[in-house]
Amino acid sequence: MRLIRGDGRDFSDDEVRATLQAHYAPPTDEGYWAALERRVMARVLSEGATTREWWSYFRGWVRIGIAAGIAAATIAGVAAWRTREARDRVAYEELLGSPSTLPILTETMGNDTTGAKREATLRYLLSQ
């Protein structure tokens, strides 16, 4: 891989690696590490002075947690309702059979065309 700067100079992989290693290398000065330790310990001690309980950190998450709980309960309720509806439909079809297996009366069946029309309409409505 070749990197080209705006001035047209090419950098090899070894040059890029050496530059990045020098830039991201940990500090060798012991004073840096001592200062870092002092800053960390000062922060820990200042947090300990307030004596916050572990649950006090979650105060900002209350609304999000309630919203997530409501959403989960709603989804579970809809799923339970749809499952019950499907179970009832399957039980109904097992009891009465599929609507497609019911005979449909037509106008040509029998002499009374008014009764045949009523029966055909009833069968059509029951099959829906």
Backbone as a chain_set.jsonl record, in Angstrom:
{"seq": "MRLIRGDGRDFSDDEVRATLQAHYAPPTDEGYWAALERRVMARVLSEGATTREWWSYFRGWVRIGIAAGIAAATIAGVAAWRTREARDRVAYEELLGSPSTLPILTETMGNDTTGAKREATLRYLLSQ", "coords": {"N": [[0.849, -1.172, 0.0], [0.545, 2.207, -0.801], [0.98, 5.446, 0.362], [0.261, 8.729, -0.497], [1.206, 11.986, -0.108], [0.083, 15.417, -0.228], [2.179, 16.782, -1.385], [3.235, 15.047, -3.166], [5.033, 13.105, -2.384], [5.923, 9.743, -1.825], [5.133, 7.297, 0.638], [6.437, 4.485, 2.155], [5.284, 1.28, 3.411], [6.8, 0.551, 5.641], [7.794, 3.013, 6.547], [5.41, 4.317, 7.262], [4.489, 2.568, 9.269], [6.558, 2.844, 11.19], [6.289, 5.553, 11.845], [3.69, 5.614, 12.938], [4.029, 3.857, 15.116], [5.821, 5.309, 16.649], [4.241, 7.479, 17.244], [2.042, 6.424, 18.664], [3.187, 5.094, 20.769], [3.621, 4.125, 24.211], [4.118, 6.53, 26.827], [7.426, 7.105, 28.06], [8.275, 8.406, 30.248], [8.354, 8.389, 33.699], [7.047, 10.199, 35.287], [4.71, 10.83, 33.931], [3.115, 8.533, 34.302], [2.853, 8.523, 37.071], [1.473, 10.918, 37.492], [-0.862, 10.315, 36.125], [-1.84, 8.22, 37.718], [-2.329, 9.635, 40.09], [-4.386, 11.375, 39.222], [-6.415, 9.541, 38.587], [-6.863, 8.263, 41.06], [-7.646, 10.474, 42.595], [-10.063, 11.065, 41.386], [-11.501, 8.728, 41.932], [-11.601, 8.815, 44.728], [-13.044, 11.193, 45.061], [-15.509, 10.458, 43.998], [-16.184, 8.467, 45.791], [-16.625, 9.951, 48.061], [-19.126, 11.033, 47.813], [-20.807, 8.985, 48.308], [-22.603, 7.48, 46.671], [-25.189, 5.232, 45.931], [-25.4, 2.05, 44.241], [-27.682, 1.835, 42.639], [-28.363, 4.408, 42.08], [-27.149, 5.313, 39.803], [-28.71, 4.581, 37.711], [-30.822, 6.278, 37.409], [-31.287, 7.985, 35.242], [-32.171, 6.226, 33.32], [-34.742, 5.461, 33.753], [-37.147, 6.281, 32.404], [-36.72, 5.254, 29.84], [-36.567, 2.535, 30.446], [-39.161, 2.03, 31.414], [-40.659, 2.594, 29.118], [-39.664, 0.586, 27.404], [-40.537, -1.675, 28.802], [-43.328, -1.369, 28.616], [-43.631, -1.574, 25.852], [-42.744, -4.216, 25.464], [-44.671, -5.636, 26.951], [-46.965, -4.993, 25.506], [-46.415, -6.158, 23.007], [-46.262, -8.85, 23.783], [-48.895, -9.224, 24.668], [-50.38, -8.83, 22.286], [-49.355, -10.945, 20.767], [-50.246, -13.133, 22.308], [-53.002, -12.788, 22.067], [-53.359, -13.102, 19.29], [-52.528, -15.738, 19.032], [-54.442, -17.112, 20.531], [-56.68, -16.491, 18.994], [-56.069, -17.779, 16.582], [-55.944, -20.426, 17.509], [-58.611, -20.806, 18.278], [-59.853, -20.571, 15.778], [-58.804, -22.806, 14.427], [-59.842, -24.88, 16.02], [-62.57, -24.477, 15.543], [-62.701, -25.027, 12.798], [-61.956, -27.722, 12.839], [-64.073, -28.82, 14.189], [-66.393, -28.201, 12.67], [-65.564, -28.659, 10.115], [-63.916, -27.84, 7.038], [-64.871, -24.83, 5.352], [-64.884, -25.082, 2.608], [-65.66, -27.672, 2.084], [-68.354, -27.81, 2.448], [-71.502, -28.301, 0.946], [-72.722, -26.337, -1.752], [-75.672, -24.774, -2.482], [-77.417, -24.287, -5.469], [-79.331, -22.311, -7.832], [-80.584, -24.04, -9.538], [-81.183, -26.272, -8.117], [-83.858, -27.912, -6.977], [-87.383, -26.868, -7.043], [-88.247, -24.45, -5.98], [-87.125, -21.373, -6.415], [-86.641, -19.118, -4.843], [-86.143, -20.055, -2.237], [-83.852, -21.554, -2.793], [-82.079, -19.558, -3.541], [-81.842, -18.213, -1.15], [-80.653, -20.208, 0.411], [-78.248, -20.528, -0.996], [-77.111, -18.023, -0.618], [-76.831, -18.036, 2.166], [-75.015, -20.183, 2.487], [-72.857, -19.097, 1.127], [-72.222, -16.887, 2.769], [-71.557, -18.21, 5.139], [-69.269, -19.5, 4.359], [-67.366, -17.532, 4.281]], "CA": [[0.0, 0.0, 0.0], [1.318, 3.431, -0.903], [0.305, 6.68, 0.753], [0.838, 9.878, -1.187], [0.81, 13.268, 0.484], [-0.223, 16.467, -1.184], [3.377, 17.247, -2.089], [3.615, 14.04, -4.132], [6.004, 12.163, -1.824], [5.394, 8.42, -1.488], [5.57, 6.712, 1.895], [6.345, 3.021, 2.137], [4.622, 0.691, 4.575], [7.72, 0.586, 6.784], [7.83, 4.387, 7.059], [4.122, 4.579, 7.919], [4.46, 1.783, 10.503], [7.476, 3.456, 12.149], [5.695, 6.822, 12.292], [2.556, 5.309, 13.816], [4.543, 3.278, 16.353], [6.397, 6.395, 17.447], [3.157, 8.36, 17.689], [1.167, 5.739, 19.621], [3.974, 4.392, 21.796], [3.333, 4.633, 25.556], [5.155, 7.441, 27.329], [8.491, 6.461, 28.828], [8.509, 9.238, 31.428], [7.663, 7.882, 34.896], [6.21, 11.282, 35.799], [3.396, 10.728, 33.284], [2.353, 7.472, 34.94], [2.555, 8.948, 38.437], [0.421, 11.935, 37.389], [-2.093, 9.612, 35.736], [-2.33, 7.515, 38.9], [-2.885, 10.639, 41.012], [-5.678, 11.85, 38.694], [-7.403, 8.463, 38.718], [-7.181, 8.071, 42.485], [-8.408, 11.634, 43.046], [-11.434, 10.909, 40.879], [-12.134, 7.637, 42.682], [-11.875, 9.299, 46.077], [-14.125, 12.188, 45.026], [-16.754, 9.72, 43.796], [-16.468, 7.741, 47.028], [-17.06, 10.895, 49.086], [-20.562, 11.301, 47.655], [-21.467, 7.746, 48.75], [-23.751, 7.128, 45.828], [-25.519, 3.811, 45.894], [-25.26, 1.525, 42.894], [-28.889, 2.055, 41.854], [-28.532, 5.826, 41.749], [-26.62, 5.551, 38.466], [-29.712, 4.212, 36.724], [-31.922, 7.229, 37.467], [-31.536, 8.502, 33.899], [-32.7, 5.181, 32.459], [-36.075, 5.05, 34.212], [-38.161, 6.452, 31.355], [-36.446, 4.308, 28.762], [-36.936, 1.215, 30.945], [-40.625, 1.922, 31.457], [-41.125, 2.512, 27.729], [-39.324, -0.749, 26.9], [-41.436, -2.626, 29.457], [-44.663, -1.229, 28.018], [-43.564, -2.138, 24.503], [-42.659, -5.681, 25.579], [-45.97, -6.138, 27.399], [-47.896, -4.847, 24.388], [-46.09, -7.187, 22.011], [-46.652, -10.144, 24.349], [-50.352, -9.28, 24.661], [-50.842, -9.023, 20.909], [-49.003, -12.31, 20.373], [-51.157, -14.056, 22.996], [-54.33, -12.632, 21.49], [-53.351, -13.708, 17.962], [-52.413, -17.181, 19.21], [-55.754, -17.602, 20.948], [-57.57, -16.365, 17.848], [-55.726, -18.855, 15.641], [-56.334, -21.695, 18.126], [-60.072, -20.896, 18.191], [-60.213, -20.801, 14.377], [-58.469, -24.203, 14.118], [-60.824, -25.727, 16.71], [-63.836, -24.32, 14.837], [-62.62, -25.751, 11.537], [-61.939, -29.151, 13.132], [-65.406, -29.211, 14.629], [-67.379, -28.101, 11.595], [-64.971, -28.971, 8.823], [-63.519, -26.677, 6.239], [-66.001, -24.262, 4.617], [-64.866, -25.499, 1.207], [-66.26, -28.997, 1.955], [-69.802, -27.719, 2.564], [-72.138, -28.211, -0.376], [-73.336, -25.047, -2.06], [-76.911, -24.928, -3.226], [-77.56, -23.352, -6.584], [-80.727, -22.045, -8.19], [-81.144, -25.166, -10.28], [-81.549, -27.335, -7.192], [-85.209, -27.778, -6.461], [-88.324, -26.07, -7.813], [-88.426, -23.141, -5.349], [-85.911, -20.594, -6.662], [-86.426, -18.179, -3.748], [-85.492, -20.8, -1.163], [-82.519, -21.935, -3.25], [-81.255, -18.353, -3.478], [-81.556, -17.975, 0.261], [-79.697, -21.216, 0.848], [-76.959, -20.224, -1.626], [-76.575, -16.845, 0.074], [-76.424, -18.471, 3.493], [-73.795, -20.973, 2.337], [-71.775, -18.169, 0.756], [-71.853, -16.107, 3.961], [-70.906, -19.09, 6.1], [-67.939, -19.885, 3.885], [-66.441, -16.392, 4.394]], "C": [[0.891, 1.23, 0.0], [0.457, 4.609, -0.51], [1.016, 7.843, 0.084], [0.305, 11.136, -0.536], [0.528, 14.261, -0.625], [0.992, 16.949, -1.956], [3.923, 16.188, -3.047], [4.62, 13.019, -3.625], [5.312, 10.857, -1.459], [5.971, 7.962, -0.154], [5.407, 5.207, 1.795], [5.637, 2.546, 3.403], [5.513, 0.761, 5.813], [7.79, 1.989, 7.394], [6.556, 4.734, 7.816], [4.068, 3.843, 9.25], [5.357, 2.412, 11.567], [6.911, 4.76, 12.696], [4.545, 6.571, 13.26], [3.026, 4.713, 15.14], [5.134, 4.361, 17.249], [5.3, 7.29, 18.019], [2.317, 7.714, 18.795], [1.921, 4.963, 20.698], [3.643, 4.961, 23.172], [4.467, 5.55, 26.029], [6.168, 6.69, 28.185], [8.795, 7.219, 30.105], [7.7, 8.698, 32.604], [6.754, 8.951, 35.492], [4.814, 11.257, 35.201], [2.536, 9.704, 34.013], [1.978, 7.84, 36.371], [1.437, 9.98, 38.435], [-0.91, 11.293, 37.022], [-2.686, 8.887, 36.933], [-2.948, 8.491, 39.895], [-4.25, 11.134, 40.529], [-6.762, 10.795, 38.866], [-7.814, 8.296, 40.17], [-7.957, 9.256, 43.037], [-9.862, 11.537, 42.599], [-12.18, 9.824, 41.644], [-12.501, 8.105, 44.079], [-12.984, 10.34, 46.089], [-15.472, 11.52, 44.791], [-17.147, 8.985, 45.07], [-16.987, 8.659, 48.116], [-18.554, 11.172, 48.994], [-21.401, 10.125, 48.125], [-22.749, 7.473, 47.966], [-23.959, 5.627, 45.861], [-25.507, 3.335, 44.445], [-26.494, 1.812, 42.048], [-29.073, 3.517, 41.463], [-27.981, 6.159, 40.361], [-27.654, 5.287, 37.382], [-30.889, 5.184, 36.678], [-32.276, 7.758, 36.077], [-32.174, 7.496, 32.962], [-34.133, 4.791, 32.803], [-37.101, 5.15, 33.091], [-37.96, 5.468, 30.219], [-36.845, 2.898, 29.192], [-38.441, 1.011, 30.989], [-41.182, 1.793, 30.048], [-40.84, 1.133, 27.133], [-40.229, -1.813, 27.521], [-42.838, -2.579, 28.883], [-44.68, -1.832, 26.621], [-43.524, -3.664, 24.55], [-43.995, -6.281, 26.006], [-47.006, -6.058, 26.279], [-47.662, -5.925, 23.343], [-46.507, -8.566, 22.515], [-48.17, -10.297, 24.347], [-50.917, -9.52, 23.28], [-50.536, -10.44, 20.44], [-49.932, -13.328, 21.037], [-52.559, -13.992, 22.399], [-54.405, -13.306, 20.125], [-53.261, -15.241, 18.058], [-53.751, -17.775, 19.61], [-56.736, -17.565, 19.792], [-57.309, -17.49, 16.836], [-56.139, -20.211, 16.195], [-57.856, -21.882, 18.052], [-60.517, -21.196, 16.762], [-59.931, -22.25, 13.978], [-59.475, -25.141, 14.78], [-62.177, -25.665, 16.007], [-63.829, -25.108, 13.538], [-62.578, -27.258, 11.752], [-63.325, -29.654, 13.507], [-66.389, -29.247, 13.471], [-66.824, -28.502, 10.236], [-64.655, -27.682, 8.076], [-64.73, -26.143, 5.487], [-66.031, -24.707, 3.158], [-65.501, -26.869, 1.013], [-67.781, -28.963, 2.079], [-70.42, -27.609, 1.172], [-72.798, -26.84, -0.552], [-74.561, -25.31, -2.915], [-76.967, -23.882, -4.327], [-79.025, -23.199, -6.91], [-81.367, -23.222, -8.904], [-81.567, -26.306, -9.376], [-82.949, -27.062, -6.651], [-86.067, -26.863, -7.33], [-88.459, -24.654, -7.285], [-87.134, -22.337, -5.51], [-85.638, -19.61, -5.538], [-85.713, -18.864, -2.593], [-84.071, -21.192, -1.534], [-81.582, -20.738, -3.191], [-80.879, -18.043, -2.036], [-80.504, -18.95, 0.778], [-78.304, -20.931, 0.264], [-76.302, -19.023, -0.951], [-76.064, -17.22, 1.462], [-75.124, -19.268, 3.424], [-72.597, -20.078, 1.984], [-71.288, -17.381, 1.982], [-71.146, -16.969, 5.005], [-69.496, -19.479, 5.66], [-66.931, -18.744, 4.021], [-65.84, -16.287, 5.732]], "O": [[1.884, 1.281, 0.726], [-0.667, 4.755, -0.991], [2.245, 7.921, 0.103], [-0.906, 11.326, -0.426], [0.716, 13.972, -1.807], [0.856, 17.471, -3.063], [4.96, 16.401, -3.674], [5.022, 12.138, -4.384], [4.239, 10.864, -0.855], [7.139, 8.204, 0.148], [4.352, 4.715, 1.394], [5.422, 3.316, 4.339], [5.023, 1.006, 6.915], [7.84, 2.134, 8.615], [6.602, 5.362, 8.873], [3.651, 4.417, 10.256], [4.958, 2.504, 12.728], [7.043, 5.04, 13.887], [4.439, 7.241, 14.288], [2.468, 5.038, 16.188], [4.963, 4.328, 18.468], [5.415, 7.795, 19.136], [1.926, 8.384, 19.75], [1.298, 4.233, 21.468], [3.406, 6.162, 23.294], [5.627, 5.358, 25.665], [5.824, 5.772, 28.93], [9.513, 6.709, 30.965], [6.48, 8.567, 32.504], [5.77, 8.612, 36.15], [3.842, 11.613, 35.868], [1.37, 9.964, 34.311], [0.889, 7.498, 36.83], [0.546, 9.928, 39.283], [-1.958, 11.676, 37.542], [-3.898, 8.93, 37.147], [-3.989, 8.196, 40.482], [-5.169, 11.295, 41.331], [-7.891, 11.11, 39.243], [-9.004, 8.198, 40.469], [-8.844, 9.069, 43.87], [-10.776, 11.885, 43.346], [-13.357, 9.984, 41.967], [-13.598, 7.821, 44.562], [-13.785, 10.376, 47.023], [-16.481, 11.97, 45.333], [-18.332, 8.894, 45.388], [-17.711, 8.212, 49.006], [-19.183, 11.51, 49.997], [-22.607, 10.274, 48.321], [-23.821, 7.266, 48.534], [-23.002, 4.854, 45.822], [-25.596, 4.148, 43.524], [-26.365, 2.016, 40.841], [-29.88, 3.816, 40.583], [-28.326, 7.2, 39.803], [-27.484, 5.731, 36.247], [-31.863, 4.929, 35.969], [-33.453, 7.956, 35.775], [-32.674, 7.877, 31.903], [-34.68, 3.872, 32.193], [-37.848, 4.201, 32.852], [-38.925, 4.912, 29.695], [-37.401, 2.143, 28.393], [-38.938, -0.06, 30.641], [-42.073, 0.98, 29.802], [-41.684, 0.574, 26.434], [-40.641, -2.75, 26.838], [-43.469, -3.616, 28.683], [-45.631, -2.519, 26.247], [-44.198, -4.328, 23.762], [-44.407, -7.317, 25.483], [-47.83, -6.96, 26.127], [-48.612, -6.535, 22.852], [-47.049, -9.365, 21.751], [-48.681, -11.379, 24.058], [-51.833, -10.325, 23.113], [-51.368, -11.069, 19.786], [-50.359, -14.285, 20.391], [-53.223, -15.017, 22.245], [-55.378, -13.996, 19.821], [-53.856, -15.95, 17.247], [-54.154, -18.817, 19.093], [-57.533, -18.486, 19.618], [-58.251, -18.075, 16.302], [-56.631, -21.06, 15.451], [-58.333, -22.987, 17.792], [-61.443, -21.978, 16.549], [-60.73, -22.86, 13.268], [-59.915, -26.105, 14.155], [-62.86, -26.682, 15.887], [-64.807, -25.775, 13.201], [-63.111, -28.007, 10.933], [-63.699, -30.78, 13.178], [-67.134, -30.214, 13.311], [-67.595, -28.665, 9.29], [-65.084, -26.592, 8.455], [-65.549, -26.935, 5.021], [-67.093, -24.708, 2.536], [-65.855, -27.214, -0.114], [-68.437, -29.977, 1.842], [-69.901, -26.891, 0.318], [-73.354, -26.273, 0.389], [-74.488, -25.985, -3.941], [-76.6, -22.725, -4.119], [-79.87, -23.88, -6.331], [-82.588, -23.373, -8.868], [-82.249, -27.226, -9.829], [-83.171, -26.078, -5.945], [-85.568, -26.179, -8.224], [-88.756, -23.739, -8.054], [-86.154, -22.597, -4.812], [-84.473, -19.29, -5.298], [-84.772, -18.305, -2.03], [-83.179, -21.167, -0.685], [-80.414, -20.883, -2.83], [-79.746, -17.66, -1.741], [-79.581, -18.561, 1.493], [-77.298, -21.08, 0.959], [-75.089, -19.007, -0.739], [-74.996, -16.775, 1.881], [-74.222, -19.042, 4.231], [-71.485, -20.276, 2.475], [-70.084, -17.233, 2.194], [-70.231, -16.497, 5.68], [-68.633, -19.756, 6.494], [-65.731, -18.984, 3.885], [-65.043, -15.381, 5.982]]}, "num_chains": 1, "name": "protein.A"}
